[in-house]
Amino acid sequence: MLRGILQRLTAGGAWTVRHLAEELDTTPQLVEAALYELARRGYLRPVGAACTASCASCPLTTGCVRGTGERVWALAQMS
């Protein structure tokens, strides 16, 4: 599941936990745990508890989580 999440996030777009769970045929709870594990391993970083950025400068050009309360994650810079 970790590889599947990374593949989807690397391909681009904005993914909610619910959409990832549907795509991977699992539960939102397992996806949430996997996201935290990927962050612990250094692959992801939490951007914030929820979207508060100005829409004009937002990097999520293919989706929006504003007003959903979803945590926003970004791929970590790998060296």
Secondary structure, 3 states (H helix, E strand, C coil): CHHHHHHHHHHCCCCCHHHHHHHHCCCHHHHHHHHHHHHHCCCEEEEECCCCCCHHHCCCCCCCCCCCCCCEEEECCCC
